[in-house]
Amino acid sequence: MTAILVAAGAFLMTLIGGFVAHRTGDRRHLVLGFAAGLMLGVVAFDLLPEALVQAPQALHGVPQALLMFAAGFLTIHCIERSVAIHRAHEGEYATHTHAHGHAHPHHGRAEGIGLTAAAALVGHSLMDGFAIGAAFQAGGTVGTVVAIAVVAHDFADGFNTYTVTRLYGNNRRRAVGLLAADAVAPVTGAAITLLFTIPEHVLGLYLGFFSGFLLYLATADILPEAHSPHPSRSTLLCTLLGVGFMWLVIGLAN
């Protein structure tokens, strides 16, 4: 049940992220930088070491956990390339609308892109909840640090779900509806893991896969987004603080 309570924290953090998106402030880059640091710390100091302990068997000279790590990284990369927002289209749509003062001829198609991207984020949040439940099955320490990373990351998820939906011309009601779905998703994912126990070896493979998944989000998604509007030293400092904080948390937990 601890996993469900933590997932409820992710639920609240997702809603907070959406609220911040609605109230867009000038400090979001600092929060995202810190969240990315948390994620990097979790991968380096906890997830990968734990995955190697639980799935140490090698395949063609490489531990299976590390193969799954690469698979997780490449999987989310392929998904993003196929269903995520095409930033060139985003810029073209925004520029055209600004220059001509009216909606793009393919406005309905733009709305569909926004809904697709937001739906992908909801699916990702479902996996976040599953990750929390699986991590608590691996042990209290693993569960705690994964929970911290996921809850921090869900702020960005909530922010992005609302922002992406609105960016492509969808109304506020749709944006709020998808934000609500994104908030409920991690609770649902965590609840699913209460129905069965994951074998230790399989859990190690999953932790390796999730490590690659998390590393990609931190380095290819969250960090670029944090630095793009404000390439400042303060953002970098927040990332370093996030990594250091996770080092401290894991050290105290052990």
C-alpha positions, 0 to 999 in steps of 0.5 A, a space after each residue: 500500500 506504500 506504493 499507492 500512497 507514493 503514487 498519490 503523491 505523484 498524482 498531486 505533483 502532476 496537478 501542481 505541474 499543470 497548475 504551474 503551466 497555467 500560471 506560467 512563471 519564470 522559474 520553471 527552468 530551475 525546477 526542471 533542472 533540479 528534477 533532471 538532477 534527481 533522475 540522473 542521481 537515481 539512475 547512477 546511484 541506485 537503479 543500475 547498481 540494484 539491477 546489476 545485483 538482481 540480474 548479473 547474468 551476462 549475454 555475449 559478455 555484457 550483463 543482461 541488466 545493462 543490455 536492458 538499460 540500452 534497450 530502455 534508452 533506445 525504446 523511449 527514443 524510438 517512441 519519441 521520434 514516432 509520436 512526440 511533438 515535431 518541433 519544426 511543425 510547432 515552430 511553423 505553426 506558431 510563426 504562421 499564426 503570429 504572422 497572419 493573425 489567424 489559425 493555421 489551415 491545418 488547425 484540426 490536424 494541429 489539435 490532433 498532434 497535441 492530443 496525441 502527444 498528451 496521450 503519450 505522456 499519460 501512457 508514460 505516467 502509467 508506467 511511472 506508477 508501475 515503476 513505483 510499485 515494482 521498485 517497492 517490491 525490490 526493497 524499501 530503499 529502492 522504492 523510496 529513491 525511485 518514488 522521489 525521482 518519479 514524483 519530481 518528474 511528474 511535475 514536468 509531466 503535468 506541466 508538459 501535458 497541459 502545455 502541449 495540449 494548449 499549444 496546439 489549439 486545444 481548449 482549456 477543457 481538453 487540457 484539464 481533462 488530459 491533465 486529470 488523466 495524467 494525474 490518475 495514471 501513476 496511481 493506476 499503474 502502482 495499483 496494478 503491481 499489487 496484483 502480482 509479485 515480480 520475480 527477482 531476475 525479471 525485476 532486475 531486468 526491469 530496473 535496468 530497462 527503466 534506468 535507460 528510460 529515465 536517463 533518456 528523459 533526463 538528458 534528452 527531454 527535461 534538461 534541454 527544455 530547462 536550458 532552452 529558455 534560460 541557458 544560465 548557471 543557476 539551472 546547471 547549479 540546480 541540476 548538480 544540487 539534484 544529483 547531490 541530493 540523491 547521493 545524500 538520500 541514498 547514502 542515508 538510506 543505506 
